[in-house]
């Protein structure tokens, strides 16, 4: 018997002061702290009765090369197929409106000419369609994301959909989780109460730095500043809705963000926010002037973002996400994006492009485009031996499309991931061990 770590495991050093390393499985998003010699030869350590090696085996990270050299590959394909095609979770993104009360300088929706809103009648149909799909798929959980434009321009529509989903979840014994992606300018205590009563538990709100920087980028439709209004909206959520702060990072605001994270650290300490999401501003099509001028090149992404994550976690700000296992919802059977007109898409970045419409909630069955997306398999692109396959699953389908690739062609992130993912995970585990964030 010759045991080895799964090809989807990373061994992370420079984490613990005593020299131990973390073995992190990208398929299960599980980490185990062990001595270095255990990670180097887990088979020998297991044969000697080492408890750390036994823990690695218990977590499903060891495979017998003599018996089945591709055991981890088949396991990955099995579990990722279940997540894609047999998931117990239904994931719906409702784009309530394409109108917005802001005019952000880097808005990727700006080129969309359609500016529609979901009607009350269509909102009821969207909710009822979603419930039928969930029942047909035998799910146990509903996850809803309310999106825009600015979804808080249509609070009654949001409450209609969420209220129906919440009631259906009770009837069918599903769990129900819902959040909205909002700019935060319209939040009031009364609106927050009504959202929470309708079943929402979380919001994502964007702040792009201190007021002087933020107000250059996230401006009202009439050019007015928004920072203070957003801060007031965030404070209205305390005790009712969990808030994640998204910070869109580019070369314009990057120099100001280390200090700004101290402000976010204070907001977390005071109970106003739960986590922070640091996201690089990049535009694959290079059609947005702001992105052309300030966007972070992919080669510089990790070196730009990683110090900020380190700083955020040192201040007790947990990341909104760790390196979560894939695949992307765009290739999953139980995931849908519903436009204001009831059109179905696989990804909100493709919204408004009729070439990628997967059908309509009023016409019933999904069309051939839907089947193209859910048939994507990274095995076709030679990705199964890559350690990052459980995270990447062949890469972003939107990026593949704008790069002119076929829908099932890989859009490879390997070069970026080789640096970014180990560095991010080391930072995460280091701060967990230091007690600065919860694991």
TORKOL-4160 file (C-alpha; in steps of 0.2 Angstrom, whole numbers, padded with zeros to 4 digits, m for minus):
439
<pt num="1" X="0000" Y="0000" Z="0000"/>
<pt num="2" X="0007" Y="0017" Z="m0006"/>
<pt num="3" X="m0003" Y="0031" Z="0002"/>
<pt num="4" X="m0001" Y="0049" Z="m0005"/>
<pt num="5" X="m0010" Y="0065" Z="m0003"/>
<pt num="6" X="m0024" Y="0070" Z="m0015"/>
<pt num="7" X="m0018" Y="0079" Z="m0030"/>
<pt num="8" X="m0031" Y="0093" Z="m0024"/>
<pt num="9" X="m0022" Y="0096" Z="m0008"/>
<pt num="10" X="m0010" Y="0110" Z="m0005"/>
<pt num="11" X="0003" Y="0109" Z="0009"/>
<pt num="12" X="0005" Y="0127" Z="0016"/>
<pt num="13" X="0021" Y="0131" Z="0026"/>
<pt num="14" X="0025" Y="0147" Z="0036"/>
<pt num="15" X="0008" Y="0146" Z="0045"/>
<pt num="16" X="0012" Y="0140" Z="0063"/>
<pt num="17" X="0026" Y="0146" Z="0074"/>
<pt num="18" X="0031" Y="0128" Z="0079"/>
<pt num="19" X="0034" Y="0124" Z="0060"/>
<pt num="20" X="0019" Y="0114" Z="0057"/>
<pt num="21" X="0010" Y="0115" Z="0041"/>
<pt num="22" X="m0008" Y="0115" Z="0035"/>
<pt num="23" X="m0014" Y="0102" Z="0023"/>
<pt num="24" X="m0029" Y="0110" Z="0014"/>
<pt num="25" X="m0040" Y="0100" Z="0003"/>
<pt num="26" X="m0047" Y="0111" Z="m0011"/>
<pt num="27" X="m0061" Y="0099" Z="m0015"/>
<pt num="28" X="m0069" Y="0099" Z="0003"/>
<pt num="29" X="m0062" Y="0116" Z="0009"/>
<pt num="30" X="m0054" Y="0107" Z="0024"/>
<pt num="31" X="m0038" Y="0110" Z="0032"/>
<pt num="32" X="m0028" Y="0100" Z="0045"/>
<pt num="33" X="m0013" Y="0106" Z="0055"/>
<pt num="34" X="0001" Y="0093" Z="0055"/>
<pt num="35" X="0020" Y="0091" Z="0057"/>
<pt num="36" X="0030" Y="0094" Z="0041"/>
<pt num="37" X="0036" Y="0076" Z="0040"/>
<pt num="38" X="0018" Y="0069" Z="0041"/>
<pt num="39" X="0013" Y="0079" Z="0026"/>
<pt num="40" X="0029" Y="0073" Z="0017"/>
<pt num="41" X="0026" Y="0055" Z="0020"/>
<pt num="42" X="0008" Y="0052" Z="0027"/>
<pt num="43" X="0009" Y="0033" Z="0023"/>
<pt num="44" X="0024" Y="0030" Z="0034"/>
<pt num="45" X="0016" Y="0041" Z="0048"/>
<pt num="46" X="0000" Y="0032" Z="0047"/>
<pt num="47" X="0008" Y="0015" Z="0048"/>
<pt num="48" X="0017" Y="0021" Z="0064"/>
<pt num="49" X="0000" Y="0026" Z="0072"/>
<pt num="50" X="0003" Y="0045" Z="0071"/>
<pt num="51" X="m0013" Y="0053" Z="0076"/>
<pt num="52" X="m0010" Y="0068" Z="0064"/>
<pt num="53" X="m0009" Y="0056" Z="0049"/>
<pt num="54" X="m0025" Y="0047" Z="0055"/>
<pt num="55" X="m0034" Y="0064" Z="0055"/>
<pt num="56" X="m0028" Y="0067" Z="0037"/>
<pt num="57" X="m0035" Y="0050" Z="0032"/>
<pt num="58" X="m0051" Y="0053" Z="0042"/>
<pt num="59" X="m0054" Y="0069" Z="0031"/>
<pt num="60" X="m0052" Y="0059" Z="0015"/>
<pt num="61" X="m0036" Y="0066" Z="0009"/>
<pt num="62" X="m0026" Y="0050" Z="0007"/>
<pt num="63" X="m0027" Y="0038" Z="m0008"/>
<pt num="64" X="m0018" Y="0022" Z="m0011"/>
<pt num="65" X="m0008" Y="0024" Z="m0027"/>
<pt num="66" X="m0006" Y="0005" Z="m0029"/>
<pt num="67" X="m0024" Y="0001" Z="m0028"/>
<pt num="68" X="m0031" Y="0016" Z="m0037"/>
<pt num="69" X="m0019" Y="0029" Z="m0043"/>
<pt num="70" X="m0034" Y="0040" Z="m0050"/>
<pt num="71" X="m0045" Y="0038" Z="m0034"/>
<pt num="72" X="m0045" Y="0056" Z="m0030"/>
<pt num="73" X="m0049" Y="0061" Z="m0048"/>
<pt num="74" X="m0064" Y="0050" Z="m0048"/>
<pt num="75" X="m0070" Y="0056" Z="m0031"/>
<pt num="76" X="m0068" Y="0074" Z="m0037"/>
<pt num="77" X="m0078" Y="0071" Z="m0052"/>
<pt num="78" X="m0092" Y="0062" Z="m0042"/>
<pt num="79" X="m0093" Y="0076" Z="m0029"/>
<pt num="80" X="m0093" Y="0090" Z="m0042"/>
<pt num="81" X="m0106" Y="0081" Z="m0052"/>
<pt num="82" X="m0117" Y="0080" Z="m0037"/>
<pt num="83" X="m0115" Y="0099" Z="m0034"/>
<pt num="84" X="m0118" Y="0103" Z="m0052"/>
<pt num="85" X="m0132" Y="0091" Z="m0056"/>
<pt num="86" X="m0139" Y="0083" Z="m0040"/>
<pt num="87" X="m0138" Y="0097" Z="m0027"/>
<pt num="88" X="m0150" Y="0098" Z="m0013"/>
<pt num="89" X="m0149" Y="0117" Z="m0015"/>
<pt num="90" X="m0159" Y="0129" Z="m0027"/>
<pt num="91" X="m0150" Y="0145" Z="m0030"/>
<pt num="92" X="m0160" Y="0159" Z="m0038"/>
<pt num="93" X="m0154" Y="0177" Z="m0042"/>
<pt num="94" X="m0168" Y="0189" Z="m0045"/>
<pt num="95" X="m0164" Y="0205" Z="m0055"/>
<pt num="96" X="m0178" Y="0216" Z="m0049"/>
<pt num="97" X="m0174" Y="0231" Z="m0060"/>
<pt num="98" X="m0160" Y="0238" Z="m0071"/>
<pt num="99" X="m0163" Y="0255" Z="m0065"/>
<pt num="100" X="m0151" Y="0262" Z="m0053"/>
<pt num="101" X="m0150" Y="0279" Z="m0042"/>
<pt num="102" X="m0131" Y="0279" Z="m0044"/>
<pt num="103" X="m0119" Y="0282" Z="m0058"/>
<pt num="104" X="m0103" Y="0272" Z="m0053"/>
<pt num="105" X="m0088" Y="0275" Z="m0064"/>
<pt num="106" X="m0084" Y="0257" Z="m0067"/>
<pt num="107" X="m0102" Y="0250" Z="m0069"/>
<pt num="108" X="m0102" Y="0235" Z="m0080"/>
<pt num="109" X="m0121" Y="0236" Z="m0083"/>
<pt num="110" X="m0119" Y="0254" Z="m0091"/>
<pt num="111" X="m0118" Y="0247" Z="m0109"/>
<pt num="112" X="m0135" Y="0238" Z="m0106"/>
<pt num="113" X="m0148" Y="0248" Z="m0115"/>
<pt num="114" X="m0163" Y="0240" Z="m0107"/>
<pt num="115" X="m0169" Y="0248" Z="m0092"/>
<pt num="116" X="m0184" Y="0238" Z="m0086"/>
<pt num="117" X="m0191" Y="0233" Z="m0069"/>
<pt num="118" X="m0200" Y="0218" Z="m0064"/>
<pt num="119" X="m0219" Y="0220" Z="m0062"/>
<pt num="120" X="m0229" Y="0214" Z="m0047"/>
<pt num="121" X="m0238" Y="0201" Z="m0058"/>
<pt num="122" X="m0221" Y="0194" Z="m0065"/>
<pt num="123" X="m0214" Y="0194" Z="m0047"/>
<pt num="124" X="m0227" Y="0182" Z="m0042"/>
<pt num="125" X="m0224" Y="0171" Z="m0057"/>
<pt num="126" X="m0206" Y="0172" Z="m0054"/>
<pt num="127" X="m0208" Y="0166" Z="m0036"/>
<pt num="128" X="m0221" Y="0152" Z="m0041"/>
<pt num="129" X="m0209" Y="0146" Z="m0055"/>
<pt num="130" X="m0195" Y="0145" Z="m0043"/>
<pt num="131" X="m0205" Y="0135" Z="m0030"/>
<pt num="132" X="m0211" Y="0123" Z="m0044"/>
<pt num="133" X="m0193" Y="0120" Z="m0050"/>
<pt num="134" X="m0187" Y="0118" Z="m0032"/>
<pt num="135" X="m0201" Y="0105" Z="m0028"/>
<pt num="136" X="m0197" Y="0096" Z="m0045"/>
<pt num="137" X="m0179" Y="0094" Z="m0040"/>
<pt num="138" X="m0182" Y="0088" Z="m0023"/>
<pt num="139" X="m0171" Y="0101" Z="m0014"/>
<pt num="140" X="m0169" Y="0105" Z="0004"/>
<pt num="141" X="m0163" Y="0123" Z="0003"/>
<pt num="142" X="m0168" Y="0139" Z="m0006"/>
<pt num="143" X="m0155" Y="0152" Z="m0008"/>
<pt num="144" X="m0161" Y="0169" Z="m0015"/>
<pt num="145" X="m0150" Y="0184" Z="m0021"/>
<pt num="146" X="m0160" Y="0200" Z="m0025"/>
<pt num="147" X="m0150" Y="0210" Z="m0037"/>
<pt num="148" X="m0151" Y="0225" Z="m0049"/>
<pt num="149" X="m0148" Y="0239" Z="m0054"/>
<pt num="150" X="m0153" Y="0244" Z="m0037"/>
<pt num="151" X="m0165" Y="0232" Z="m0029"/>
<pt num="152" X="m0170" Y="0244" Z="m0016"/>
<pt num="153" X="m0179" Y="0254" Z="m0029"/>
<pt num="154" X="m0192" Y="0240" Z="m0029"/>
<pt num="155" X="m0194" Y="0235" Z="m0011"/>
<pt num="156" X="m0212" Y="0229" Z="m0014"/>
<pt num="157" X="m0206" Y="0217" Z="m0028"/>
<pt num="158" X="m0193" Y="0210" Z="m0017"/>
<pt num="159" X="m0205" Y="0208" Z="m0002"/>
<pt num="160" X="m0217" Y="0199" Z="m0014"/>
<pt num="161" X="m0205" Y="0186" Z="m0020"/>
<pt num="162" X="m0196" Y="0184" Z="m0003"/>
<pt num="163" X="m0212" Y="0182" Z="0006"/>
<pt num="164" X="m0219" Y="0169" Z="m0006"/>
<pt num="165" X="m0202" Y="0159" Z="m0005"/>
<pt num="166" X="m0202" Y="0160" Z="0014"/>
<pt num="167" X="m0219" Y="0153" Z="0015"/>
<pt num="168" X="m0215" Y="0139" Z="0003"/>
<pt num="169" X="m0200" Y="0135" Z="0013"/>
<pt num="170" X="m0210" Y="0133" Z="0029"/>
<pt num="171" X="m0223" Y="0122" Z="0019"/>
<pt num="172" X="m0210" Y="0111" Z="0011"/>
<pt num="173" X="m0198" Y="0111" Z="0026"/>
<pt num="174" X="m0184" Y="0119" Z="0016"/>
<pt num="175" X="m0172" Y="0130" Z="0024"/>
<pt num="176" X="m0172" Y="0148" Z="0016"/>
<pt num="177" X="m0158" Y="0160" Z="0015"/>
<pt num="178" X="m0159" Y="0177" Z="0006"/>
<pt num="179" X="m0148" Y="0192" Z="0004"/>
<pt num="180" X="m0148" Y="0207" Z="m0007"/>
<pt num="181" X="m0134" Y="0216" Z="m0016"/>
<pt num="182" X="m0137" Y="0235" Z="m0013"/>
<pt num="183" X="m0128" Y="0251" Z="m0014"/>
<pt num="184" X="m0135" Y="0255" Z="0003"/>
<pt num="185" X="m0141" Y="0273" Z="m0001"/>
<pt num="186" X="m0159" Y="0269" Z="0002"/>
<pt num="187" X="m0158" Y="0259" Z="0018"/>
<pt num="188" X="m0169" Y="0265" Z="0032"/>
<pt num="189" X="m0174" Y="0257" Z="0049"/>
<pt num="190" X="m0191" Y="0255" Z="0042"/>
<pt num="191" X="m0185" Y="0247" Z="0026"/>
<pt num="192" X="m0173" Y="0236" Z="0035"/>
<pt num="193" X="m0187" Y="0229" Z="0047"/>
<pt num="194" X="m0198" Y="0225" Z="0032"/>
<pt num="195" X="m0184" Y="0216" Z="0023"/>
<pt num="196" X="m0180" Y="0206" Z="0038"/>
<pt num="197" X="m0199" Y="0202" Z="0040"/>
<pt num="198" X="m0199" Y="0196" Z="0022"/>
<pt num="199" X="m0185" Y="0183" Z="0026"/>
<pt num="200" X="m0169" Y="0192" Z="0021"/>
<pt num="201" X="m0155" Y="0189" Z="0033"/>
<pt num="202" X="m0140" Y="0198" Z="0024"/>
<pt num="203" X="m0135" Y="0212" Z="0013"/>
<pt num="204" X="m0119" Y="0216" Z="0003"/>
<pt num="205" X="m0115" Y="0234" Z="0003"/>
<pt num="206" X="m0101" Y="0243" Z="m0006"/>
<pt num="207" X="m0089" Y="0256" Z="0001"/>
<pt num="208" X="m0074" Y="0260" Z="m0010"/>
<pt num="209" X="m0063" Y="0268" Z="0003"/>
<pt num="210" X="m0064" Y="0284" Z="0014"/>
<pt num="211" X="m0077" Y="0297" Z="0009"/>
<pt num="212" X="m0065" Y="0307" Z="m0002"/>
<pt num="213" X="m0061" Y="0292" Z="m0013"/>
<pt num="214" X="m0077" Y="0283" Z="m0012"/>
<pt num="215" X="m0087" Y="0299" Z="m0018"/>
<pt num="216" X="m0076" Y="0300" Z="m0034"/>
<pt num="217" X="m0082" Y="0283" Z="m0039"/>
<pt num="218" X="m0099" Y="0279" Z="m0032"/>
<pt num="219" X="m0109" Y="0294" Z="m0036"/>
<pt num="220" X="m0127" Y="0298" Z="m0037"/>
<pt num="221" X="m0136" Y="0300" Z="m0054"/>
<pt num="222" X="m0135" Y="0318" Z="m0051"/>
<pt num="223" X="m0117" Y="0318" Z="m0046"/>
<pt num="224" X="m0120" Y="0319" Z="m0027"/>
<pt num="225" X="m0109" Y="0311" Z="m0014"/>
<pt num="226" X="m0115" Y="0294" Z="m0007"/>
<pt num="227" X="m0103" Y="0289" Z="0007"/>
<pt num="228" X="m0112" Y="0296" Z="0022"/>
<pt num="229" X="m0129" Y="0290" Z="0016"/>
<pt num="230" X="m0122" Y="0272" Z="0014"/>
<pt num="231" X="m0114" Y="0273" Z="0031"/>
<pt num="232" X="m0131" Y="0278" Z="0039"/>
<pt num="233" X="m0139" Y="0264" Z="0029"/>
<pt num="234" X="m0127" Y="0251" Z="0036"/>
<pt num="235" X="m0130" Y="0257" Z="0054"/>
<pt num="236" X="m0149" Y="0255" Z="0051"/>
<pt num="237" X="m0146" Y="0236" Z="0049"/>
<pt num="238" X="m0138" Y="0232" Z="0066"/>
<pt num="239" X="m0147" Y="0218" Z="0075"/>
<pt num="240" X="m0158" Y="0214" Z="0060"/>
<pt num="241" X="m0148" Y="0211" Z="0044"/>
<pt num="242" X="m0130" Y="0204" Z="0043"/>
<pt num="243" X="m0119" Y="0216" Z="0032"/>
<pt num="244" X="m0104" Y="0211" Z="0021"/>
<pt num="245" X="m0094" Y="0226" Z="0015"/>
<pt num="246" X="m0088" Y="0224" Z="m0003"/>
<pt num="247" X="m0073" Y="0235" Z="m0008"/>
<pt num="248" X="m0069" Y="0236" Z="m0027"/>
<pt num="249" X="m0051" Y="0238" Z="m0028"/>
<pt num="250" X="m0041" Y="0246" Z="m0042"/>
<pt num="251" X="m0026" Y="0258" Z="m0044"/>
<pt num="252" X="m0036" Y="0273" Z="m0040"/>
<pt num="253" X="m0041" Y="0268" Z="m0022"/>
<pt num="254" X="m0028" Y="0255" Z="m0018"/>
<pt num="255" X="m0016" Y="0267" Z="m0009"/>
<pt num="256" X="m0030" Y="0273" Z="0003"/>
<pt num="257" X="m0037" Y="0256" Z="0008"/>
<pt num="258" X="m0025" Y="0250" Z="0021"/>
<pt num="259" X="m0030" Y="0264" Z="0032"/>
<pt num="260" X="m0049" Y="0263" Z="0027"/>
<pt num="261" X="m0049" Y="0245" Z="0033"/>
<pt num="262" X="m0046" Y="0252" Z="0051"/>
<pt num="263" X="m0063" Y="0261" Z="0049"/>
<pt num="264" X="m0071" Y="0244" Z="0044"/>
<pt num="265" X="m0063" Y="0236" Z="0059"/>
<pt num="266" X="m0071" Y="0248" Z="0070"/>
<pt num="267" X="m0088" Y="0245" Z="0062"/>
<pt num="268" X="m0086" Y="0227" Z="0065"/>
<pt num="269" X="m0081" Y="0229" Z="0083"/>
<pt num="270" X="m0097" Y="0240" Z="0085"/>
<pt num="271" X="m0108" Y="0226" Z="0078"/>
<pt num="272" X="m0112" Y="0235" Z="0061"/>
<pt num="273" X="m0104" Y="0223" Z="0049"/>
<pt num="274" X="m0099" Y="0205" Z="0048"/>
<pt num="275" X="m0086" Y="0203" Z="0035"/>
<pt num="276" X="m0077" Y="0211" Z="0020"/>
<pt num="277" X="m0075" Y="0206" Z="0002"/>
<pt num="278" X="m0060" Y="0214" Z="m0007"/>
<pt num="279" X="m0063" Y="0212" Z="m0026"/>
<pt num="280" X="m0052" Y="0218" Z="m0040"/>
<pt num="281" X="m0059" Y="0229" Z="m0053"/>
<pt num="282" X="m0056" Y="0221" Z="m0070"/>
<pt num="283" X="m0065" Y="0221" Z="m0086"/>
<pt num="284" X="m0062" Y="0207" Z="m0098"/>
<pt num="285" X="m0069" Y="0217" Z="m0113"/>
<pt num="286" X="m0060" Y="0233" Z="m0109"/>
<pt num="287" X="m0075" Y="0243" Z="m0114"/>
<pt num="288" X="m0076" Y="0254" Z="m0098"/>
<pt num="289" X="m0065" Y="0269" Z="m0098"/>
<pt num="290" X="m0063" Y="0268" Z="m0079"/>
<pt num="291" X="m0057" Y="0250" Z="m0080"/>
<pt num="292" X="m0045" Y="0255" Z="m0094"/>
<pt num="293" X="m0037" Y="0268" Z="m0084"/>
<pt num="294" X="m0037" Y="0261" Z="m0067"/>
<pt num="295" X="m0040" Y="0242" Z="m0068"/>
<pt num="296" X="m0028" Y="0230" Z="m0060"/>
<pt num="297" X="m0020" Y="0218" Z="m0073"/>
<pt num="298" X="m0022" Y="0200" Z="m0069"/>
<pt num="299" X="m0003" Y="0198" Z="m0067"/>
<pt num="300" X="m0004" Y="0210" Z="m0052"/>
<pt num="301" X="m0020" Y="0205" Z="m0044"/>
<pt num="302" X="m0013" Y="0194" Z="m0031"/>
<pt num="303" X="0001" Y="0205" Z="m0026"/>
<pt num="304" X="m0012" Y="0220" Z="m0025"/>
<pt num="305" X="m0025" Y="0211" Z="m0015"/>
<pt num="306" X="m0016" Y="0199" Z="m0003"/>
<pt num="307" X="m0008" Y="0213" Z="0008"/>
<pt num="308" X="m0026" Y="0220" Z="0010"/>
<pt num="309" X="m0033" Y="0203" Z="0015"/>
<pt num="310" X="m0018" Y="0202" Z="0028"/>
<pt num="311" X="m0022" Y="0219" Z="0035"/>
<pt num="312" X="m0041" Y="0215" Z="0036"/>
<pt num="313" X="m0039" Y="0199" Z="0045"/>
<pt num="314" X="m0026" Y="0207" Z="0057"/>
<pt num="315" X="m0039" Y="0219" Z="0062"/>
<pt num="316" X="m0052" Y="0205" Z="0065"/>
<pt num="317" X="m0061" Y="0207" Z="0049"/>
<pt num="318" X="m0065" Y="0190" Z="0042"/>
<pt num="319" X="m0066" Y="0187" Z="0023"/>
<pt num="320" X="m0083" Y="0186" Z="0016"/>
<pt num="321" X="m0077" Y="0170" Z="0007"/>
<pt num="322" X="m0063" Y="0158" Z="0009"/>
<pt num="323" X="m0057" Y="0148" Z="m0007"/>
<pt num="324" X="m0073" Y="0139" Z="m0009"/>
<pt num="325" X="m0075" Y="0123" Z="m0019"/>
<pt num="326" X="m0082" Y="0125" Z="m0037"/>
<pt num="327" X="m0091" Y="0123" Z="m0048"/>
<pt num="328" X="m0097" Y="0140" Z="m0053"/>
<pt num="329" X="m0116" Y="0142" Z="m0052"/>
<pt num="330" X="m0117" Y="0145" Z="m0071"/>
<pt num="331" X="m0114" Y="0127" Z="m0074"/>
<pt num="332" X="m0125" Y="0120" Z="m0060"/>
<pt num="333" X="m0142" Y="0113" Z="m0064"/>
<pt num="334" X="m0150" Y="0121" Z="m0048"/>
<pt num="335" X="m0145" Y="0139" Z="m0052"/>
<pt num="336" X="m0154" Y="0152" Z="m0061"/>
<pt num="337" X="m0153" Y="0171" Z="m0065"/>
<pt num="338" X="m0171" Y="0179" Z="m0068"/>
<pt num="339" X="m0171" Y="0195" Z="m0077"/>
<pt num="340" X="m0184" Y="0209" Z="m0074"/>
<pt num="341" X="m0193" Y="0202" Z="m0090"/>
<pt num="342" X="m0193" Y="0184" Z="m0084"/>
<pt num="343" X="m0179" Y="0179" Z="m0095"/>
<pt num="344" X="m0168" Y="0165" Z="m0088"/>
<pt num="345" X="m0149" Y="0166" Z="m0089"/>
<pt num="346" X="m0134" Y="0156" Z="m0081"/>
<pt num="347" X="m0124" Y="0172" Z="m0076"/>
<pt num="348" X="m0129" Y="0190" Z="m0072"/>
<pt num="349" X="m0114" Y="0196" Z="m0083"/>
<pt num="350" X="m0124" Y="0189" Z="m0098"/>
<pt num="351" X="m0140" Y="0198" Z="m0094"/>
<pt num="352" X="m0148" Y="0207" Z="m0108"/>
<pt num="353" X="m0138" Y="0197" Z="m0122"/>
<pt num="354" X="m0151" Y="0186" Z="m0131"/>
<pt num="355" X="m0138" Y="0174" Z="m0137"/>
<pt num="356" X="m0136" Y="0168" Z="m0119"/>
<pt num="357" X="m0155" Y="0167" Z="m0114"/>
<pt num="358" X="m0159" Y="0150" Z="m0107"/>
<pt num="359" X="m0178" Y="0153" Z="m0109"/>
<pt num="360" X="m0192" Y="0162" Z="m0100"/>
<pt num="361" X="m0201" Y="0158" Z="m0084"/>
<pt num="362" X="m0217" Y="0160" Z="m0094"/>
<pt num="363" X="m0213" Y="0148" Z="m0108"/>
<pt num="364" X="m0208" Y="0133" Z="m0097"/>
<pt num="365" X="m0194" Y="0122" Z="m0101"/>
<pt num="366" X="m0176" Y="0128" Z="m0103"/>
<pt num="367" X="m0169" Y="0129" Z="m0120"/>
<pt num="368" X="m0153" Y="0122" Z="m0128"/>
<pt num="369" X="m0142" Y="0136" Z="m0121"/>
<pt num="370" X="m0146" Y="0130" Z="m0104"/>
<pt num="371" X="m0141" Y="0112" Z="m0109"/>
<pt num="372" X="m0124" Y="0119" Z="m0116"/>
<pt num="373" X="m0120" Y="0126" Z="m0099"/>
<pt num="374" X="m0124" Y="0112" Z="m0088"/>
<pt num="375" X="m0115" Y="0100" Z="m0100"/>
<pt num="376" X="m0098" Y="0109" Z="m0097"/>
<pt num="377" X="m0085" Y="0096" Z="m0090"/>
<pt num="378" X="m0067" Y="0101" Z="m0087"/>
<pt num="379" X="m0062" Y="0084" Z="m0091"/>
<pt num="380" X="m0064" Y="0089" Z="m0109"/>
<pt num="381" X="m0051" Y="0103" Z="m0107"/>
<pt num="382" X="m0038" Y="0092" Z="m0098"/>
<pt num="383" X="m0041" Y="0101" Z="m0081"/>
<pt num="384" X="m0043" Y="0086" Z="m0070"/>
<pt num="385" X="m0025" Y="0084" Z="m0065"/>
<pt num="386" X="m0024" Y="0103" Z="m0060"/>
<pt num="387" X="m0024" Y="0105" Z="m0041"/>
<pt num="388" X="m0036" Y="0120" Z="m0043"/>
<pt num="389" X="m0049" Y="0110" Z="m0053"/>
<pt num="390" X="m0062" Y="0109" Z="m0038"/>
<pt num="391" X="m0061" Y="0128" Z="m0037"/>
<pt num="392" X="m0060" Y="0133" Z="m0055"/>
<pt num="393" X="m0069" Y="0119" Z="m0064"/>
<pt num="394" X="m0062" Y="0125" Z="m0081"/>
<pt num="395" X="m0063" Y="0144" Z="m0077"/>
<pt num="396" X="m0076" Y="0157" Z="m0079"/>
<pt num="397" X="m0089" Y="0154" Z="m0093"/>
<pt num="398" X="m0091" Y="0173" Z="m0095"/>
<pt num="399" X="m0073" Y="0176" Z="m0097"/>
<pt num="400" X="m0072" Y="0161" Z="m0110"/>
<pt num="401" X="m0086" Y="0169" Z="m0120"/>
<pt num="402" X="m0078" Y="0187" Z="m0120"/>
<pt num="403" X="m0061" Y="0179" Z="m0125"/>
<pt num="404" X="m0069" Y="0171" Z="m0140"/>
<pt num="405" X="m0068" Y="0153" Z="m0134"/>
<pt num="406" X="m0081" Y="0139" Z="m0135"/>
<pt num="407" X="m0092" Y="0138" Z="m0120"/>
<pt num="408" X="m0084" Y="0121" Z="m0115"/>
<pt num="409" X="m0066" Y="0127" Z="m0117"/>
<pt num="410" X="m0055" Y="0131" Z="m0102"/>
<pt num="411" X="m0051" Y="0148" Z="m0097"/>
<pt num="412" X="m0036" Y="0145" Z="m0087"/>
<pt num="413" X="m0032" Y="0153" Z="m0071"/>
<pt num="414" X="m0017" Y="0142" Z="m0066"/>
<pt num="415" X="m0003" Y="0155" Z="m0066"/>
<pt num="416" X="m0013" Y="0167" Z="m0055"/>
<pt num="417" X="m0019" Y="0153" Z="m0044"/>
<pt num="418" X="m0002" Y="0146" Z="m0041"/>
<pt num="419" X="0002" Y="0162" Z="m0031"/>
<pt num="420" X="m0015" Y="0169" Z="m0025"/>
<pt num="421" X="m0023" Y="0154" Z="m0017"/>
<pt num="422" X="m0008" Y="0147" Z="m0007"/>
<pt num="423" X="m0004" Y="0165" Z="m0001"/>
<pt num="424" X="m0023" Y="0169" Z="0003"/>
<pt num="425" X="m0025" Y="0152" Z="0013"/>
<pt num="426" X="m0008" Y="0155" Z="0022"/>
<pt num="427" X="m0014" Y="0172" Z="0028"/>
<pt num="428" X="m0031" Y="0165" Z="0033"/>
<pt num="429" X="m0024" Y="0150" Z="0043"/>
<pt num="430" X="m0011" Y="0161" Z="0051"/>
<pt num="431" X="m0024" Y="0173" Z="0058"/>
<pt num="432" X="m0035" Y="0159" Z="0064"/>
<pt num="433" X="m0021" Y="0152" Z="0074"/>
<pt num="434" X="m0017" Y="0169" Z="0081"/>
<pt num="435" X="m0035" Y="0170" Z="0086"/>
<pt num="436" X="m0038" Y="0186" Z="0076"/>
<pt num="437" X="m0053" Y="0178" Z="0066"/>
<pt num="438" X="m0063" Y="0163" Z="0069"/>
<pt num="439" X="m0060" Y="0147" Z="0059"/>
